[in-house]
Amino acid sequence: MSTKFDNSIITQVQQATDIVDVVSEHLNLEKKGKEFVGLCPFHADHKPSMYVNPVKQIFKCFACGAGGDVFKFIQLRENLTFPAAIERLAERAGIKLPKVKISRRSMGVNGSQFDGDPKIAARVNNWVSKFWQENLRHEQKGAFARDYLQQRKITDDSARNWEIGFALDGWEDLITAAGKSKISPRLLLSCGLAVAKEADKFYDKFRNRLMFPIKDVTDRVVGFGGRTLGDDPAKYMNSPATVLFDKSNSLYGLDKARHSIVSTGTVVVVEGYTDVIMAHQFGCTNVVATLGTSFTDGHARILRRFAKRIVLVFDNDVAGVEAANRALEVCLVQRIDIKVAFVTEGKDPCDFLLTSGKEAFEKMAEEAIDVMDYKWQRLTEGLDESDNYADRRALVDQFLLSVATAIRSGKLDPIARGLIVSKISPIIGLSADQVNRELKRLHQRLGTNRNFAVKNQKVVSIAADGTVLGKAKKEVLEVLLNDPGLYEFFADAIGPDDFTEPVLKEVAEALFDSMHDGDDFSISALLAKVESTEASSLIVNLSDIGEKKGDLRRRLEDALAVINEHSSRQHRREIKAALVDNETEALRKVTLSLQKNNKRNPGLMTN
């Protein structure tokens, strides 16, 4: 293994981490027998296919093949190397690891060498977040920002809990302070915290703004949102896209709301930072925000792993109505139980909570309109308000497309579909058959459902060797993963070098090393010895297949017989070739090899 951590540290982190707890931070799990099941985050999973075994401390998706221990889950989920996954889980468990020293030189002018390293970016973001919090708490520097928070009725406790900070109205306040802590401007630039004016000239990106750190579910600061306290026309500004941050796949407050979302089964989605903070301040703790951007496929994919229902809350103005319409289309495609609610005109959720209170906000969410009811309401109101043929046709086309999308996603059953068709037919002057034909045409136009293709979250499939020899090699691994005690009968009969396929060889090396070392064998302990996610998935799959097949001893004997026969044939061919070429030295070597092979006799197992 190439990781910088020894086995004792890896084992310590693994034993201090429960895989069910970790996976639950990323998706909603439900108990099913002795295991837990949820929607797999590594493919477009519409029927829960990921199983988490708390006894074996492993996960496996029976649809896409992803599998492994808690380290591999984090590697796949967050696109981390094996050592980085160890560090992440060690930090989560409160285990201190040996620190890797980063010199002033490497973090200074030449700090660009760390561009693209999520670990370094997270450290920088964490330092910056604390720096801005200190600005807010400073008696003089933060007075104006604290006054604004008081005006918005955000309490001191909320400000501390949400780690709100303040970026001063200066061009180099952050850059100067960061330099004193050996963080270069170029590193700030790569984290989206500085702007390059010229080749070697930089200035702070966020100035005179209230700063809201944006965290992922593992509590990393991945980016920032800033609310201007001056006359900047850009009222709100988010971090640009970085190695950690993508606003289309980030939700403000999910780190704090996820447990409440899972327990209630419902998530309420608003648009602003202060909306989320005020909702939590009032005790509505299942509320998150979309960072001021439109609701995206990425947001839907994230939330459907935690919530059974999504309630979108928008301002009741033209912009809010259009945003709701776009968001509902996204959720229809993603097969999510979705509803929409609108706050009183002229108010945002934050103001609504302050004037109407928690119960009124919760009632508004509970009485939210179902997606198809909202679409129908929008259609009928639009038709009543317009006598323009083009506009009316556009409204009908949009509604029918939504119906076709809902049918495709399973949102509408045949009865609901029939009711909608019967309702719309007289309004648009078409027969039910004509409407159904149009829906069929739109259904076909939609094409196949979009696959889950988020960068760095795909699981690489493992090509299967369909030959008799390839199957025999896998058979050996299947057996030993389920009964390692059989290894002592044939320790000289096969070794890692007999596995030529790279991923099989990696599994074999880790497995045989465990047996040679006399370790107490377990699948989770073996998984901690491999770094690649491909090998990890293969171990879990082979172990599962072997367990289901049973008859381990006989299968191992048969598999070894196939491998040895193949090896003998190969040696005989080499001898013939050597004889033809009259290569004495080659003949001697092959003969010795054949003699060695003849000693590899699986029949010893029956003694």
TIPA-309730 format. One line per 8 residues: their letters; for each residue x, y, z of C-alpha. Coordinates in pm, whole numbers, plus 50000, padded with zeros to 5 digits. Layout:
BEGIN
A) X,Y,Z  ...
end
This chain:
BEGIN
MSTKFDNS) 50000,50000,50000  50116,50346,49913  49921,50532,50180  50120,50732,50431  49927,50581,50728  50021,50250,50886  49769,49972,50945  49721,50049,51313
IITQVQQA) 49601,50403,51240  49373,50286,50959  49223,50021,51188  49174,50277,51465  48982,50511,51235  48777,50226,51091  48678,50092,51433  48581,50440,51553
TDIVDVVS) 48348,50490,51257  48012,50325,51204  47930,50289,50836  47556,50329,50893  47610,50667,51059  47839,50787,50780  47618,50673,50493  47316,50825,50671
EHLNLEKK) 47486,51163,50646  47466,51133,50268  47135,50958,50205  46820,50838,50375  46849,50481,50503  46564,50257,50616  46589,49937,50820  46522,49623,50620
GKEFVGLC) 46579,49305,50817  46933,49306,50951  47049,49563,50697  46971,49918,50592  46867,50018,50241  46862,50346,50051  46890,50508,49710  47240,50457,49570
PFHADHKP) 47418,50793,49516  47640,50649,49241  47379,50598,48970  47023,50704,48881  46859,50488,49145  46479,50510,49158  46426,50193,49359  46650,50162,49667
SMYVNPVK) 46932,49927,49573  47213,50017,49813  47239,49791,50117  47447,49873,50424  47543,49589,50656  47614,49710,51012  47763,49375,51117  48013,49343,50832
QIFKCFAC) 48052,49725,50813  48021,49722,50434  47791,49864,50167  47687,49721,49833  47469,49844,49547  47302,49552,49370  47233,49768,49065  47561,49940,48975
GAGGDVFK) 47803,49716,49166  47954,49979,49396  48071,49828,49723  48324,49844,50001  48383,49972,50350  48333,50317,50494  48660,50445,50344  48554,50343,49993
FIQLRENL) 48212,50502,50036  48375,50836,50118  48627,50792,49835  48349,50744,49582  48107,50996,49732  48352,51283,49761  48610,51194,49496  48892,51149,49747
TFPAAIER) 49208,50943,49750  49234,50664,50006  49462,50869,50240  49229,51171,50209  48930,50952,50303  49120,50831,50610  49192,51191,50708  48828,51291,50659
LAERAGIK) 48695,51012,50878  48968,51059,51138  48866,51423,51171  48502,51318,51201  48591,51070,51478  48815,51317,51662  49128,51112,51599  49445,51315,51555
LPKVKISR) 49669,51198,51274  50036,51282,51220  50037,51623,51054  50191,51680,50715  50391,51998,50741  50331,52254,50467  50619,52493,50433  50597,52866,50377
RSMGVNGS) 50759,52820,50039  50507,52562,49917  50211,52766,50040  50356,53099,49931  50413,53232,49582  50442,52876,49451  50123,52770,49628  49961,52713,49289
QFDGDPKI) 50096,52359,49307  49808,52289,49544  49544,52402,49294  49280,52131,49272  49360,51972,49610  49028,51962,49802  49203,51899,50133  49410,52217,50107
AARVNNWV) 49110,52416,49980  48904,52304,50280  49180,52415,50520  49199,52755,50355  48820,52798,50361  48810,52704,50729  49083,52957,50813  48907,53232,50616
SKFWQENL) 48574,53156,50781  48728,53200,51126  48903,53519,51015  48575,53675,50900  48401,53565,51221  48667,53749,51419  48598,54059,51208  48228,54040,51297
RHEQKGAF) 48301,54005,51668  48559,54287,51671  48425,54577,51876  48493,54844,51614  48535,54657,51284  48216,54452,51316  47982,54708,51473  47807,54801,51147
ARDYLQQR) 47757,54437,51045  47623,54344,51389  47374,54631,51366  47248,54487,51037  47199,54145,51197  47002,54304,51479  46783,54484,51226  46711,54150,51056
KITDDSAR) 46631,54002,51401  46909,53743,51374  47021,53666,51729  47380,53646,51852  47330,53273,51913  47221,53223,51551  47516,53427,51423  47756,53206,51619
NWEIGFAL) 47576,52883,51530  47582,52965,51157  47937,53104,51185  47842,53431,51014  48135,53660,50942  48217,54001,50797  48448,54091,50509  48578,54444,50563
DGWEDLIT) 48546,54717,50302  48909,54693,50193  49091,54570,49885  49355,54361,50061  49228,54293,50413  49201,53916,50361  49510,53888,50141  49726,54066,50398
AAGKSKIS) 49603,53859,50692  49633,53535,50494  49991,53618,50400  50081,53640,50768  49949,53285,50806  50155,53166,50507  49857,53142,50269  49950,53285,49931
PRLLLSCG) 49728,53507,49710  49744,53241,49440  49600,52987,49680  49321,53230,49773  49261,53275,49402  49223,52900,49346  48973,52891,49635  48765,53171,49482
LAVAKEAD) 48855,53419,49757  49076,53656,49560  49072,53815,49216  49375,53860,48989  49410,54219,48869  49739,54159,48688  49991,53875,48670  50115,53934,49026
KFYDKFRN) 49847,54169,49160  49552,54039,49361  49266,54185,49562  48992,54048,49791  48687,53913,49610  48446,53975,49900  48442,54330,50040  48198,54499,50280
RLMFPIKD) 47979,54192,50293  47815,53979,50557  47966,53636,50497  47779,53304,50519  48001,52993,50507  47847,52715,50297  47913,52363,50429  47864,52015,50294
VTDRVVGF) 47714,51732,50498  48057,51640,50637  48088,51989,50789  48355,52112,50544  48338,52477,50441  48311,52442,50062  48231,52802,49971  48083,53133,50083
GGRTLGDD) 47789,53359,50019  47819,53731,50079  47540,53988,50134  47648,54343,50056  47620,54602,50333  47685,54886,50090  47545,55002,49757  47696,54724,49544
PAKYMNSP) 47437,54638,49274  47517,54269,49329  47316,54224,49649  47432,53867,49698  47751,53705,49571  47856,53341,49593  48197,53181,49562  48282,53090,49203
ATVLFDKS) 48314,52726,49104  48615,52564,49272  48743,52215,49342  48504,52210,49641  48215,52432,49536  47946,52408,49270  47634,52608,49353  47422,52380,49135
NSLYGLDK) 47509,52091,49367  47522,52278,49700  47247,52363,49947  47281,52610,50231  47195,52461,50570  47194,52095,50467  47469,52022,50719  47238,52136,51001
ARHSIVST) 46904,52025,50854  46979,51674,50732  46888,51489,51054  46556,51670,51082  46488,51608,50713  46548,51235,50753  46334,51209,51067  46039,51406,50921
GTVVVVEG) 46076,51281,50564  46021,51637,50440  46254,51917,50333  46144,52277,50287  46346,52467,50027  46369,52846,50031  46586,53089,49835  46797,53291,50080
YTDVIMAH) 47052,53256,50357  46857,53464,50608  46540,53268,50526  46713,52948,50637  46868,53102,50948  46539,53254,51060  46351,52927,51001  46598,52737,51220
QFGCTNVV) 46589,53020,51474  46213,52962,51500  46259,52585,51535  46181,52485,51174  46496,52280,51134  46422,52096,50807  46475,52408,50592  46755,52460,50336
ATLGTSFT) 46822,52713,50057  46937,52697,49695  47201,52974,49726  46999,53223,49525  47014,53009,49211  46744,52814,49031  46655,52471,49167  46866,52226,48966
DGHARILR) 46888,51855,48888  47183,51845,49129  46973,51986,49413  46697,51734,49343  46939,51441,49338  47091,51545,49670  46761,51600,49848  46590,51283,49726
RFAKRIVL) 46850,51085,49920  46737,51245,50246  46371,51335,50196  46056,51163,50073  45885,51497,50008  46009,51836,49897  45817,52158,49961  45940,52457,49761
VFDNDVAG) 45862,52795,49915  45881,53098,49686  45800,53467,49695  45455,53531,49549  45569,53753,49263  45638,53703,48892  45996,53589,48955  45882,53350,49227
VEAANRAL) 45613,53194,49008  45858,53137,48723  46118,52993,48960  45855,52756,49100  45757,52640,48752  46118,52561,48658  46181,52382,48986  45872,52166,48953
EVCLVQRI) 45981,52049,48608  46316,51944,48755  46148,51748,49032  45907,51575,48795  46200,51439,48596  46369,51323,48918  46057,51134,49036  46020,51331,49359
DIKVAFVT) 45705,51394,49561  45701,51770,49518  45474,52051,49637  45491,52429,49614  45389,52710,49848  45401,53088,49821  45448,53338,50103  45230,53645,50131
EGKDPCDF) 45300,53891,49850  45570,54142,49937  45730,53920,50200  46010,53666,50193  46012,53362,50427  46227,53548,50679  45978,53836,50708  45684,53593,50709
LLTSGKEA) 45829,53409,51008  45887,53733,51198  45533,53858,51138  45332,53535,51141  45540,53291,51346  45640,52927,51337  45292,52772,51328  45186,52981,51029
FEKMAEEA) 45505,52888,50842  45458,52517,50916  45091,52539,50812  45192,52703,50485  45430,52414,50415  45170,52151,50513  44908,52306,50282  45146,52335,49986
IDVMDYKW) 44995,52256,49646  45073,51929,49467  45274,51975,49150  45000,51870,48908  44735,52074,49090  44965,52375,49061  45024,52307,48690  44648,52282,48631
QRLTEGLD) 44586,52603,48824  44851,52780,48620  44697,52653,48295  44340,52756,48371  44441,53099,48502  44657,53158,48196  44379,53058,47957  44132,53287,48134
ESDNYADR) 44368,53582,48113  44467,53544,47748  44276,53553,47418  44595,53529,47210  44613,53200,47017  44994,53169,47036  44998,53227,47411  44712,52983,47473
RALVDQFL) 44878,52719,47257  45206,52763,47450  45023,52719,47781  44856,52398,47664  45180,52258,47520  45363,52330,47844  45093,52162,48051  45082,51852,47832
LSVATAIR) 45461,51825,47844  45442,51833,48224  45176,51561,48218  45391,51345,47989  45691,51397,48220  45480,51302,48523  45358,50986,48349  45713,50888,48256
SGKLDPIA) 45839,50943,48611  45555,50743,48766  45396,51048,48927  45060,50983,48755  44883,50648,48764  44631,50554,48490  44334,50684,48691  44495,51024,48755
RGLIVSKI) 44596,51042,48391  44238,50967,48279  44099,51239,48506  44340,51499,48369  44266,51401,48009  43890,51423,48066  43929,51765,48230  44150,51919,47961
SPIIGLSA) 43974,51773,47655  43674,52012,47653  43893,52311,47739  44125,52271,47439  43866,52128,47201  44027,51788,47146  43888,51441,47208  44033,51222,47480
DQVNRELK) 44190,50999,47213  44359,51299,47050  44496,51417,47385  44629,51068,47462  44799,51050,47121  44967,51385,47188  45079,51265,47530  45224,50950,47370
RLHQRLGT) 45414,51162,47119  45555,51384,47396  45642,51078,47603  45850,50940,47316  46013,51280,47262  46133,51289,47618  46356,50989,47539  46520,50778,47803
NRNFAVKN) 46556,50908,48154  46874,51100,48216  47140,50890,48378  47322,50987,48693  47645,51123,48551  47781,51362,48810  48155,51400,48764  48367,51182,48988
QKVVSIAA) 48073,50987,49124  48055,50717,48859  48146,50363,48955  48388,50204,48713  48253,49868,48599  48485,49569,48629  48511,49367,48310  48453,49000,48373
DGTVLGKA) 48692,48743,48230  48454,48488,48083  48714,48217,48019  48723,47894,48220  49055,47999,48370  48927,48346,48460  48622,48196,48629  48844,47953,48823
KKEVLEVL) 49060,48236,48956  48754,48425,49073  48623,48105,49227  48938,48078,49441  48885,48431,49571  48512,48375,49629  48590,48070,49844  48872,48222,50046
LNDPGLYE) 48678,48540,50120  48416,48320,50286  48638,48052,50440  48997,48176,50481  49074,47870,50691  49100,47665,50371  49413,47860,50277  49640,47645,50497
FFADAIGP) 49571,47338,50277  49713,47489,49960  49947,47773,50059  50198,47649,49799  49942,47580,49528  49867,47935,49417  49989,48290,49477  49921,48649,49373
DDFTEPVL) 50136,48610,49059  49881,48364,48922  49636,48654,48891  49733,48857,48587  49430,49090,48573  49532,49405,48769  49221,49432,48986  49216,49057,49065
KEVAEALF) 49586,49072,49147  49528,49363,49388  49257,49164,49567  49470,48849,49575  49774,49031,49716  49573,49186,49997  49394,48858,50072  49707,48641,50078
DSMHDGDD) 49900,48901,50280  49626,48891,50545  49654,48513,50565  50034,48507,50574  50032,48768,50852  49795,48557,51058  49552,48847,51098  49203,48787,51236
FSISALLA) 49022,48784,50905  48717,48994,50827  48592,49155,50509  48610,49503,50662  48972,49447,50772  49061,49326,50423  48893,49627,50262  49111,49855,50472
KVESTEAS) 49415,49701,50301  49312,49799,49946  49313,50152,49811  49124,50132,49483  48745,50151,49479  48740,49895,49196  48915,49633,49409  48688,49717,49700
SLIVNLSD) 48374,49666,49494  48512,49339,49359  48585,49206,49710  48230,49276,49824  48079,49124,49509  48296,48810,49517  48227,48761,49886  47852,48789,49829
IGEKKGDL) 47860,48550,49531  48070,48295,49722  47840,48303,50022  47535,48235,49807  47697,47946,49615  47821,47754,49920  47998,47414,49887  48326,47599,49937
RRRLEDAL) 48572,47312,49980  48472,47127,49661  48462,47446,49458  48814,47536,49569  48949,47192,49469  48784,47216,49127  48911,47568,49068  49268,47478,49160
AVINEHSS) 49255,47174,48932  49159,47401,48641  49436,47649,48720  49702,47378,48756  49593,47203,48437  49616,47528,48247  49961,47593,48396  50081,47242,48300
RQHRREIK) 49960,47284,47942  50136,47616,47920  50463,47462,48042  50436,47172,47794  50394,47419,47508  50703,47606,47624  50906,47281,47640  50809,47191,47286
AALVDNET) 50905,47536,47167  51239,47510,47345  51308,47170,47191  51230,47297,46843  51463,47591,46890  51725,47371,47063  51747,47623,47342  51913,47425,47620
EALRKVTL) 51900,47700,47883  51537,47775,47810  51460,47403,47836  51633,47380,48172  51433,47672,48311  51101,47542,48183  51174,47193,48322  51245,47338,48667
SLQKNNKR) 50925,47537,48646  50729,47227,48553  50876,47035,48845  50771,47313,49076  50421,47315,48929  50384,46940,48987  50424,47001,49360  50117,47222,49358
NPGLMTN) 49873,46943,49428  49528,47037,49559  49472,46675,49646  49667,46737,49967  49351,46903,50099  49179,46568,50128  49451,46414,50348
end
